[in-house]
Amino acid sequence: MATVEEIRKALRQVKDPEINLSVIDLGLIYDVEIGDQGDVDVKMTLTSPGCPSGPEMLGDVDRVIRALDGVTDVNVELVWEPYWTPERIDPKVRAFLGY
């Protein structure tokens, strides 16, 4: 069965196409929980409510997790609290971007 760490590692390949940074580096993944039967619940947000790439990224998150061994179902929940800010970006990436 996949672990939370393996899921987060796999999600590094899901990028915001407008910024070309992963959903992990951007801090868009708030929570990952794995149930006893291999079901995975993810809480994530977007950089803004009007993000045109939102549906694509949510679909990519679902697809990447489903491809992992032992995953039986995936539920990706889009949340707006806490609201995303650039402070959620990985500190190393934030420094590289000049934030």
Biopython code that builds the backbone (N, CA, C, O; Angstrom):
import numpy as np
from Bio.PDB.StructureBuilder import StructureBuilder

atoms = [
    (1, "MET", "N", (0.844, -1.179, 0.000)),
    (1, "MET", "CA", (0.000, 0.000, 0.000)),
    (1, "MET", "C", (0.895, 1.250, 0.000)),
    (1, "MET", "O", (1.923, 1.289, 0.676)),
    (2, "ALA", "N", (0.494, 2.247, -0.754)),
    (2, "ALA", "CA", (1.248, 3.503, -0.826)),
    (2, "ALA", "C", (1.232, 4.212, 0.525)),
    (2, "ALA", "O", (0.264, 4.118, 1.279)),
    (3, "THR", "N", (2.309, 4.917, 0.815)),
    (3, "THR", "CA", (2.394, 5.719, 2.037)),
    (3, "THR", "C", (2.144, 7.184, 1.687)),
    (3, "THR", "O", (2.166, 7.566, 0.516)),
    (4, "VAL", "N", (1.908, 7.995, 2.711)),
    (4, "VAL", "CA", (1.717, 9.429, 2.500)),
    (4, "VAL", "C", (2.957, 10.020, 1.829)),
    (4, "VAL", "O", (2.846, 10.850, 0.927)),
    (5, "GLU", "N", (4.124, 9.592, 2.268)),
    (5, "GLU", "CA", (5.376, 10.090, 1.680)),
    (5, "GLU", "C", (5.470, 9.732, 0.195)),
    (5, "GLU", "O", (5.880, 10.561, -0.617)),
    (6, "GLU", "N", (5.093, 8.504, -0.163)),
    (6, "GLU", "CA", (5.125, 8.084, -1.570)),
    (6, "GLU", "C", (4.129, 8.879, -2.405)),
    (6, "GLU", "O", (4.407, 9.239, -3.549)),
    (7, "ILE", "N", (2.969, 9.147, -1.820)),
    (7, "ILE", "CA", (1.958, 9.937, -2.535)),
    (7, "ILE", "C", (2.475, 11.349, -2.771)),
    (7, "ILE", "O", (2.377, 11.871, -3.881)),
    (8, "ARG", "N", (3.026, 11.968, -1.731)),
    (8, "ARG", "CA", (3.561, 13.326, -1.889)),
    (8, "ARG", "C", (4.693, 13.355, -2.918)),
    (8, "ARG", "O", (4.799, 14.298, -3.702)),
    (9, "LYS", "N", (5.525, 12.332, -2.914)),
    (9, "LYS", "CA", (6.616, 12.263, -3.892)),
    (9, "LYS", "C", (6.045, 12.163, -5.309)),
    (9, "LYS", "O", (6.513, 12.845, -6.220)),
    (10, "ALA", "N", (5.039, 11.316, -5.489)),
    (10, "ALA", "CA", (4.415, 11.158, -6.807)),
    (10, "ALA", "C", (3.753, 12.456, -7.268)),
    (10, "ALA", "O", (3.752, 12.770, -8.459)),
    (11, "LEU", "N", (3.192, 13.204, -6.321)),
    (11, "LEU", "CA", (2.498, 14.444, -6.680)),
    (11, "LEU", "C", (3.452, 15.545, -7.138)),
    (11, "LEU", "O", (3.006, 16.570, -7.651)),
    (12, "ARG", "N", (4.740, 15.349, -6.962)),
    (12, "ARG", "CA", (5.713, 16.339, -7.469)),
    (12, "ARG", "C", (5.655, 16.448, -8.992)),
    (12, "ARG", "O", (6.078, 17.455, -9.561)),
    (13, "GLN", "N", (5.131, 15.409, -9.653)),
    (13, "GLN", "CA", (5.032, 15.465, -11.112)),
    (13, "GLN", "C", (3.812, 16.247, -11.590)),
    (13, "GLN", "O", (3.699, 16.548, -12.778)),
    (14, "VAL", "N", (2.893, 16.580, -10.674)),
    (14, "VAL", "CA", (1.719, 17.378, -11.040)),
    (14, "VAL", "C", (2.096, 18.847, -10.908)),
    (14, "VAL", "O", (2.419, 19.325, -9.821)),
    (15, "LYS", "N", (2.051, 19.551, -12.030)),
    (15, "LYS", "CA", (2.484, 20.949, -12.028)),
    (15, "LYS", "C", (1.336, 21.887, -12.364)),
    (15, "LYS", "O", (0.418, 21.544, -13.109)),
    (16, "ASP", "N", (1.416, 23.075, -11.794)),
    (16, "ASP", "CA", (0.538, 24.156, -12.213)),
    (16, "ASP", "C", (1.095, 24.615, -13.560)),
    (16, "ASP", "O", (2.199, 25.159, -13.603)),
    (17, "PRO", "N", (0.370, 24.416, -14.655)),
    (17, "PRO", "CA", (0.930, 24.723, -15.970)),
    (17, "PRO", "C", (1.224, 26.208, -16.187)),
    (17, "PRO", "O", (2.022, 26.558, -17.057)),
    (18, "GLU", "N", (0.600, 27.065, -15.421)),
    (18, "GLU", "CA", (0.852, 28.500, -15.575)),
    (18, "GLU", "C", (2.165, 28.916, -14.917)),
    (18, "GLU", "O", (2.809, 29.866, -15.362)),
    (19, "ILE", "N", (2.564, 28.206, -13.858)),
    (19, "ILE", "CA", (3.747, 28.584, -13.078)),
    (19, "ILE", "C", (4.884, 27.583, -13.275)),
    (19, "ILE", "O", (6.047, 27.895, -13.018)),
    (20, "ASN", "N", (4.542, 26.384, -13.731)),
    (20, "ASN", "CA", (5.490, 25.290, -13.934)),
    (20, "ASN", "C", (6.188, 24.867, -12.641)),
    (20, "ASN", "O", (7.370, 24.523, -12.643)),
    (21, "LEU", "N", (5.442, 24.900, -11.544)),
    (21, "LEU", "CA", (5.915, 24.376, -10.261)),
    (21, "LEU", "C", (4.940, 23.303, -9.810)),
    (21, "LEU", "O", (3.751, 23.360, -10.127)),
    (22, "SER", "N", (5.446, 22.320, -9.065)),
    (22, "SER", "CA", (4.588, 21.221, -8.626)),
    (22, "SER", "C", (3.605, 21.684, -7.554)),
    (22, "SER", "O", (3.824, 22.676, -6.860)),
    (23, "VAL", "N", (2.516, 20.929, -7.446)),
    (23, "VAL", "CA", (1.519, 21.236, -6.422)),
    (23, "VAL", "C", (2.106, 21.082, -5.027)),
    (23, "VAL", "O", (1.621, 21.699, -4.078)),
    (24, "ILE", "N", (3.146, 20.264, -4.895)),
    (24, "ILE", "CA", (3.834, 20.107, -3.610)),
    (24, "ILE", "C", (4.668, 21.345, -3.316)),
    (24, "ILE", "O", (4.562, 21.928, -2.237)),
    (25, "ASP", "N", (5.507, 21.752, -4.284)),
    (25, "ASP", "CA", (6.354, 22.930, -4.079)),
    (25, "ASP", "C", (5.533, 24.191, -3.835)),
    (25, "ASP", "O", (5.950, 25.071, -3.082)),
    (26, "LEU", "N", (4.371, 24.278, -4.470)),
    (26, "LEU", "CA", (3.508, 25.447, -4.286)),
    (26, "LEU", "C", (2.749, 25.419, -2.963)),
    (26, "LEU", "O", (2.176, 26.429, -2.554)),
    (27, "GLY", "N", (2.742, 24.275, -2.297)),
    (27, "GLY", "CA", (2.004, 24.166, -1.037)),
    (27, "GLY", "C", (0.505, 24.046, -1.236)),
    (27, "GLY", "O", (-0.271, 24.444, -0.367)),
    (28, "LEU", "N", (0.090, 23.502, -2.369)),
    (28, "LEU", "CA", (-1.338, 23.372, -2.666)),
    (28, "LEU", "C", (-1.964, 22.133, -2.032)),
    (28, "LEU", "O", (-3.186, 22.062, -1.896)),
    (29, "ILE", "N", (-1.147, 21.162, -1.644)),
    (29, "ILE", "CA", (-1.661, 19.946, -1.004)),
    (29, "ILE", "C", (-1.654, 20.171, 0.501)),
    (29, "ILE", "O", (-0.592, 20.271, 1.116)),
    (30, "TYR", "N", (-2.840, 20.250, 1.088)),
    (30, "TYR", "CA", (-2.955, 20.529, 2.518)),
    (30, "TYR", "C", (-2.928, 19.263, 3.362)),
    (30, "TYR", "O", (-2.371, 19.264, 4.460)),
    (31, "ASP", "N", (-3.526, 18.175, 2.859)),
    (31, "ASP", "CA", (-3.619, 16.969, 3.676)),
    (31, "ASP", "C", (-3.758, 15.747, 2.778)),
    (31, "ASP", "O", (-4.398, 15.803, 1.727)),
    (32, "VAL", "N", (-3.152, 14.644, 3.203)),
    (32, "VAL", "CA", (-3.288, 13.351, 2.532)),
    (32, "VAL", "C", (-3.555, 12.318, 3.613)),
    (32, "VAL", "O", (-2.782, 12.183, 4.561)),
    (33, "GLU", "N", (-4.653, 11.590, 3.466)),
    (33, "GLU", "CA", (-4.991, 10.521, 4.411)),
    (33, "GLU", "C", (-5.246, 9.242, 3.634)),
    (33, "GLU", "O", (-5.846, 9.256, 2.559)),
    (34, "ILE", "N", (-4.779, 8.136, 4.198)),
    (34, "ILE", "CA", (-4.955, 6.827, 3.571)),
    (34, "ILE", "C", (-5.797, 5.963, 4.493)),
    (34, "ILE", "O", (-5.462, 5.775, 5.662)),
    (35, "GLY", "N", (-6.888, 5.442, 3.960)),
    (35, "GLY", "CA", (-7.756, 4.567, 4.735)),
    (35, "GLY", "C", (-7.237, 3.139, 4.753)),
    (35, "GLY", "O", (-6.323, 2.786, 4.008)),
    (36, "ASP", "N", (-7.832, 2.324, 5.616)),
    (36, "ASP", "CA", (-7.411, 0.931, 5.777)),
    (36, "ASP", "C", (-7.556, 0.106, 4.501)),
    (36, "ASP", "O", (-6.831, -0.870, 4.308)),
    (37, "GLN", "N", (-8.478, 0.490, 3.641)),
    (37, "GLN", "CA", (-8.739, -0.276, 2.422)),
    (37, "GLN", "C", (-8.007, 0.279, 1.201)),
    (37, "GLN", "O", (-8.260, -0.150, 0.076)),
    (38, "GLY", "N", (-7.098, 1.235, 1.422)),
    (38, "GLY", "CA", (-6.342, 1.803, 0.310)),
    (38, "GLY", "C", (-6.986, 3.007, -0.339)),
    (38, "GLY", "O", (-6.550, 3.467, -1.394)),
    (39, "ASP", "N", (-8.035, 3.520, 0.302)),
    (39, "ASP", "CA", (-8.680, 4.727, -0.224)),
    (39, "ASP", "C", (-7.901, 5.955, 0.250)),
    (39, "ASP", "O", (-7.474, 6.021, 1.402)),
    (40, "VAL", "N", (-7.722, 6.914, -0.636)),
    (40, "VAL", "CA", (-6.913, 8.090, -0.348)),
    (40, "VAL", "C", (-7.783, 9.338, -0.439)),
    (40, "VAL", "O", (-8.477, 9.558, -1.431)),
    (41, "ASP", "N", (-7.731, 10.146, 0.611)),
    (41, "ASP", "CA", (-8.420, 11.435, 0.642)),
    (41, "ASP", "C", (-7.377, 12.536, 0.623)),
    (41, "ASP", "O", (-6.439, 12.527, 1.420)),
    (42, "VAL", "N", (-7.541, 13.482, -0.287)),
    (42, "VAL", "CA", (-6.618, 14.601, -0.425)),
    (42, "VAL", "C", (-7.399, 15.898, -0.299)),
    (42, "VAL", "O", (-8.451, 16.070, -0.914)),
    (43, "LYS", "N", (-6.868, 16.807, 0.506)),
    (43, "LYS", "CA", (-7.407, 18.162, 0.564)),
    (43, "LYS", "C", (-6.378, 19.061, -0.089)),
    (43, "LYS", "O", (-5.208, 19.074, 0.293)),
    (44, "MET", "N", (-6.831, 19.811, -1.079)),
    (44, "MET", "CA", (-5.911, 20.707, -1.768)),
    (44, "MET", "C", (-6.617, 22.008, -2.109)),
    (44, "MET", "O", (-7.842, 22.108, -2.039)),
    (45, "THR", "N", (-5.831, 22.985, -2.475)),
    (45, "THR", "CA", (-6.372, 24.270, -2.876)),
    (45, "THR", "C", (-5.727, 24.669, -4.194)),
    (45, "THR", "O", (-4.929, 23.924, -4.762)),
    (46, "LEU", "N", (-6.079, 25.839, -4.663)),
    (46, "LEU", "CA", (-5.486, 26.412, -5.869)),
    (46, "LEU", "C", (-4.921, 27.778, -5.514)),
    (46, "LEU", "O", (-5.217, 28.318, -4.449)),
    (47, "THR", "N", (-4.114, 28.333, -6.397)),
    (47, "THR", "CA", (-3.515, 29.637, -6.105)),
    (47, "THR", "C", (-4.549, 30.750, -6.103)),
    (47, "THR", "O", (-4.327, 31.800, -5.500)),
    (48, "SER", "N", (-5.687, 30.532, -6.776)),
    (48, "SER", "CA", (-6.789, 31.498, -6.744)),
    (48, "SER", "C", (-8.073, 30.783, -7.146)),
    (48, "SER", "O", (-8.029, 29.783, -7.863)),
    (49, "PRO", "N", (-9.229, 31.294, -6.683)),
    (49, "PRO", "CA", (-10.494, 30.648, -7.044)),
    (49, "PRO", "C", (-10.743, 30.623, -8.555)),
    (49, "PRO", "O", (-11.432, 29.731, -9.051)),
    (50, "GLY", "N", (-10.198, 31.578, -9.278)),
    (50, "GLY", "CA", (-10.415, 31.631, -10.718)),
    (50, "GLY", "C", (-9.341, 30.942, -11.535)),
    (50, "GLY", "O", (-9.246, 31.162, -12.743)),
    (51, "CYS", "N", (-8.535, 30.116, -10.902)),
    (51, "CYS", "CA", (-7.421, 29.454, -11.594)),
    (51, "CYS", "C", (-7.956, 28.633, -12.774)),
    (51, "CYS", "O", (-8.690, 27.667, -12.566)),
    (52, "PRO", "N", (-7.597, 29.005, -14.008)),
    (52, "PRO", "CA", (-8.129, 28.282, -15.165)),
    (52, "PRO", "C", (-7.604, 26.850, -15.287)),
    (52, "PRO", "O", (-8.198, 26.030, -15.987)),
    (53, "SER", "N", (-6.512, 26.551, -14.620)),
    (53, "SER", "CA", (-5.932, 25.204, -14.682)),
    (53, "SER", "C", (-6.431, 24.299, -13.560)),
    (53, "SER", "O", (-6.003, 23.149, -13.456)),
    (54, "GLY", "N", (-7.326, 24.803, -12.726)),
    (54, "GLY", "CA", (-7.809, 24.043, -11.580)),
    (54, "GLY", "C", (-8.339, 22.663, -11.916)),
    (54, "GLY", "O", (-7.868, 21.678, -11.347)),
    (55, "PRO", "N", (-9.312, 22.555, -12.831)),
    (55, "PRO", "CA", (-9.846, 21.223, -13.140)),
    (55, "PRO", "C", (-8.773, 20.258, -13.650)),
    (55, "PRO", "O", (-8.785, 19.074, -13.314)),
    (56, "GLU", "N", (-7.858, 20.766, -14.453)),
    (56, "GLU", "CA", (-6.772, 19.932, -14.975)),
    (56, "GLU", "C", (-5.881, 19.426, -13.842)),
    (56, "GLU", "O", (-5.519, 18.249, -13.816)),
    (57, "MET", "N", (-5.527, 20.306, -12.912)),
    (57, "MET", "CA", (-4.649, 19.896, -11.808)),
    (57, "MET", "C", (-5.344, 18.908, -10.884)),
    (57, "MET", "O", (-4.724, 17.937, -10.450)),
    (58, "LEU", "N", (-6.629, 19.133, -10.570)),
    (58, "LEU", "CA", (-7.352, 18.184, -9.729)),
    (58, "LEU", "C", (-7.395, 16.812, -10.396)),
    (58, "LEU", "O", (-7.199, 15.794, -9.733)),
    (59, "GLY", "N", (-7.648, 16.783, -11.692)),
    (59, "GLY", "CA", (-7.661, 15.522, -12.429)),
    (59, "GLY", "C", (-6.302, 14.845, -12.435)),
    (59, "GLY", "O", (-6.210, 13.623, -12.311)),
    (60, "ASP", "N", (-5.247, 15.639, -12.578)),
    (60, "ASP", "CA", (-3.891, 15.080, -12.564)),
    (60, "ASP", "C", (-3.545, 14.494, -11.200)),
    (60, "ASP", "O", (-2.920, 13.437, -11.120)),
    (61, "VAL", "N", (-3.948, 15.175, -10.123)),
    (61, "VAL", "CA", (-3.709, 14.663, -8.767)),
    (61, "VAL", "C", (-4.400, 13.310, -8.613)),
    (61, "VAL", "O", (-3.794, 12.353, -8.129)),
    (62, "ASP", "N", (-5.657, 13.228, -9.019)),
    (62, "ASP", "CA", (-6.413, 11.979, -8.940)),
    (62, "ASP", "C", (-5.712, 10.879, -9.741)),
    (62, "ASP", "O", (-5.515, 9.774, -9.237)),
    (63, "ARG", "N", (-5.341, 11.176, -10.969)),
    (63, "ARG", "CA", (-4.727, 10.188, -11.866)),
    (63, "ARG", "C", (-3.399, 9.661, -11.320)),
    (63, "ARG", "O", (-3.147, 8.456, -11.349)),
    (64, "VAL", "N", (-2.556, 10.563, -10.823)),
    (64, "VAL", "CA", (-1.237, 10.165, -10.312)),
    (64, "VAL", "C", (-1.378, 9.265, -9.085)),
    (64, "VAL", "O", (-0.652, 8.279, -8.952)),
    (65, "ILE", "N", (-2.303, 9.598, -8.195)),
    (65, "ILE", "CA", (-2.486, 8.786, -6.984)),
    (65, "ILE", "C", (-3.070, 7.424, -7.331)),
    (65, "ILE", "O", (-2.635, 6.409, -6.787)),
    (66, "ARG", "N", (-4.052, 7.388, -8.233)),
    (66, "ARG", "CA", (-4.670, 6.113, -8.624)),
    (66, "ARG", "C", (-3.663, 5.133, -9.220)),
    (66, "ARG", "O", (-3.852, 3.920, -9.137)),
    (67, "ALA", "N", (-2.604, 5.651, -9.815)),
    (67, "ALA", "CA", (-1.596, 4.797, -10.454)),
    (67, "ALA", "C", (-0.670, 4.111, -9.449)),
    (67, "ALA", "O", (0.092, 3.220, -9.822)),
    (68, "LEU", "N", (-0.727, 4.515, -8.187)),
    (68, "LEU", "CA", (0.159, 3.939, -7.173)),
    (68, "LEU", "C", (-0.365, 2.587, -6.688)),
    (68, "LEU", "O", (-1.574, 2.372, -6.604)),
    (69, "ASP", "N", (0.555, 1.688, -6.373)),
    (69, "ASP", "CA", (0.198, 0.354, -5.886)),
    (69, "ASP", "C", (-0.615, 0.443, -4.601)),
    (69, "ASP", "O", (-0.283, 1.197, -3.686)),
    (70, "GLY", "N", (-1.682, -0.338, -4.554)),
    (70, "GLY", "CA", (-2.477, -0.452, -3.345)),
    (70, "GLY", "C", (-3.559, 0.595, -3.187)),
    (70, "GLY", "O", (-4.344, 0.526, -2.241)),
    (71, "VAL", "N", (-3.622, 1.563, -4.086)),
    (71, "VAL", "CA", (-4.655, 2.599, -3.993)),
    (71, "VAL", "C", (-5.926, 2.067, -4.647)),
    (71, "VAL", "O", (-5.923, 1.664, -5.810)),
    (72, "THR", "N", (-7.016, 2.075, -3.873)),
    (72, "THR", "CA", (-8.278, 1.540, -4.377)),
    (72, "THR", "C", (-9.256, 2.625, -4.803)),
    (72, "THR", "O", (-10.103, 2.391, -5.666)),
    (73, "ASP", "N", (-9.148, 3.806, -4.210)),
    (73, "ASP", "CA", (-10.050, 4.906, -4.556)),
    (73, "ASP", "C", (-9.384, 6.212, -4.157)),
    (73, "ASP", "O", (-8.541, 6.242, -3.260)),
    (74, "VAL", "N", (-9.764, 7.287, -4.825)),
    (74, "VAL", "CA", (-9.190, 8.601, -4.542)),
    (74, "VAL", "C", (-10.311, 9.622, -4.470)),
    (74, "VAL", "O", (-11.199, 9.649, -5.321)),
    (75, "ASN", "N", (-10.260, 10.456, -3.448)),
    (75, "ASN", "CA", (-11.182, 11.579, -3.318)),
    (75, "ASN", "C", (-10.340, 12.842, -3.157)),
    (75, "ASN", "O", (-9.635, 13.002, -2.161)),
    (76, "VAL", "N", (-10.415, 13.730, -4.135)),
    (76, "VAL", "CA", (-9.684, 14.993, -4.076)),
    (76, "VAL", "C", (-10.694, 16.086, -3.749)),
    (76, "VAL", "O", (-11.597, 16.372, -4.534)),
    (77, "GLU", "N", (-10.524, 16.690, -2.577)),
    (77, "GLU", "CA", (-11.433, 17.746, -2.130)),
    (77, "GLU", "C", (-10.749, 19.100, -2.293)),
    (77, "GLU", "O", (-9.649, 19.320, -1.787)),
    (78, "LEU", "N", (-11.416, 19.996, -3.006)),
    (78, "LEU", "CA", (-10.908, 21.347, -3.191)),
    (78, "LEU", "C", (-11.386, 22.204, -2.024)),
    (78, "LEU", "O", (-12.587, 22.325, -1.786)),
    (79, "VAL", "N", (-10.443, 22.795, -1.300)),
    (79, "VAL", "CA", (-10.780, 23.620, -0.132)),
    (79, "VAL", "C", (-10.213, 25.025, -0.320)),
    (79, "VAL", "O", (-9.243, 25.225, -1.052)),
    (80, "TRP", "N", (-10.831, 25.989, 0.350)),
    (80, "TRP", "CA", (-10.384, 27.385, 0.254)),
    (80, "TRP", "C", (-9.931, 27.943, 1.584)),
    (80, "TRP", "O", (-9.568, 29.116, 1.674)),
    (81, "GLU", "N", (-9.948, 27.120, 2.617)),
    (81, "GLU", "CA", (-9.451, 27.556, 3.925)),
    (81, "GLU", "C", (-8.456, 26.527, 4.428)),
    (81, "GLU", "O", (-8.762, 25.335, 4.450)),
    (82, "PRO", "N", (-7.290, 26.957, 4.824)),
    (82, "PRO", "CA", (-6.846, 28.345, 4.771)),
    (82, "PRO", "C", (-6.568, 28.766, 3.331)),
    (82, "PRO", "O", (-6.179, 27.957, 2.489)),
    (83, "TYR", "N", (-6.776, 30.043, 3.078)),
    (83, "TYR", "CA", (-6.574, 30.584, 1.746)),
    (83, "TYR", "C", (-5.093, 30.503, 1.387)),
    (83, "TYR", "O", (-4.238, 30.768, 2.232)),
    (84, "TRP", "N", (-4.783, 30.142, 0.151)),
    (84, "TRP", "CA", (-3.398, 30.014, -0.279)),
    (84, "TRP", "C", (-2.741, 31.385, -0.398)),
    (84, "TRP", "O", (-3.342, 32.335, -0.899)),
    (85, "THR", "N", (-1.502, 31.472, 0.069)),
    (85, "THR", "CA", (-0.666, 32.663, -0.107)),
    (85, "THR", "C", (0.730, 32.186, -0.508)),
    (85, "THR", "O", (1.048, 31.013, -0.312)),
    (86, "PRO", "N", (1.567, 33.055, -1.060)),
    (86, "PRO", "CA", (2.923, 32.643, -1.448)),
    (86, "PRO", "C", (3.757, 32.098, -0.288)),
    (86, "PRO", "O", (4.748, 31.405, -0.520)),
    (87, "GLU", "N", (3.378, 32.394, 0.940)),
    (87, "GLU", "CA", (4.107, 31.860, 2.091)),
    (87, "GLU", "C", (4.002, 30.341, 2.174)),
    (87, "GLU", "O", (4.793, 29.707, 2.872)),
    (88, "ARG", "N", (3.043, 29.754, 1.478)),
    (88, "ARG", "CA", (2.875, 28.297, 1.482)),
    (88, "ARG", "C", (3.854, 27.598, 0.540)),
    (88, "ARG", "O", (4.016, 26.380, 0.605)),
    (89, "ILE", "N", (4.505, 28.362, -0.332)),
    (89, "ILE", "CA", (5.482, 27.778, -1.252)),
    (89, "ILE", "C", (6.655, 27.240, -0.437)),
    (89, "ILE", "O", (7.072, 27.850, 0.548)),
    (90, "ASP", "N", (7.182, 26.089, -0.858)),
    (90, "ASP", "CA", (8.352, 25.502, -0.201)),
    (90, "ASP", "C", (9.424, 26.584, -0.038)),
    (90, "ASP", "O", (9.725, 27.300, -0.994)),
    (91, "PRO", "N", (10.005, 26.712, 1.165)),
    (91, "PRO", "CA", (10.977, 27.788, 1.422)),
    (91, "PRO", "C", (12.137, 27.846, 0.423)),
    (91, "PRO", "O", (12.571, 28.936, 0.048)),
    (92, "LYS", "N", (12.639, 26.695, -0.008)),
    (92, "LYS", "CA", (13.742, 26.692, -0.977)),
    (92, "LYS", "C", (13.286, 27.256, -2.322)),
    (92, "LYS", "O", (14.006, 28.019, -2.965)),
    (93, "VAL", "N", (12.093, 26.871, -2.730)),
    (93, "VAL", "CA", (11.550, 27.362, -3.998)),
    (93, "VAL", "C", (11.225, 28.846, -3.876)),
    (93, "VAL", "O", (11.465, 29.621, -4.802)),
    (94, "ARG", "N", (10.680, 29.229, -2.735)),
    (94, "ARG", "CA", (10.347, 30.642, -2.501)),
    (94, "ARG", "C", (11.604, 31.504, -2.589)),
    (94, "ARG", "O", (11.575, 32.583, -3.181)),
    (95, "ALA", "N", (12.697, 31.038, -2.008)),
    (95, "ALA", "CA", (13.961, 31.786, -2.066)),
    (95, "ALA", "C", (14.451, 31.888, -3.509)),
    (95, "ALA", "O", (14.936, 32.939, -3.930)),
    (96, "PHE", "N", (14.324, 30.801, -4.264)),
    (96, "PHE", "CA", (14.737, 30.801, -5.665)),
    (96, "PHE", "C", (13.916, 31.805, -6.473)),
    (96, "PHE", "O", (14.438, 32.471, -7.367)),
    (97, "LEU", "N", (12.624, 31.905, -6.147)),
    (97, "LEU", "CA", (11.737, 32.824, -6.866)),
    (97, "LEU", "C", (11.886, 34.265, -6.401)),
    (97, "LEU", "O", (11.388, 35.189, -7.044)),
    (98, "GLY", "N", (12.574, 34.449, -5.281)),
    (98, "GLY", "CA", (12.785, 35.803, -4.776)),
    (98, "GLY", "C", (11.691, 36.310, -3.857)),
    (98, "GLY", "O", (11.555, 37.518, -3.663)),
    (99, "TYR", "N", (10.902, 35.397, -3.284)),
    (99, "TYR", "CA", (9.854, 35.800, -2.328)),
    (99, "TYR", "C", (10.464, 36.018, -0.963)),
    (99, "TYR", "O", (9.754, 36.362, -0.018)),
]
sb = StructureBuilder()
sb.init_structure("model")
sb.init_model(0)
sb.init_chain("A")
sb.init_seg("    ")
for serial, (resi, resn, name, xyz) in enumerate(atoms, 1):
    if name == "N":
        sb.init_residue(resn, " ", resi, " ")
    sb.init_atom(name, np.array(xyz, "f"), 0.0, 1.0, " ", f" {name:<3s}", serial, name[0])
structure = sb.get_structure()
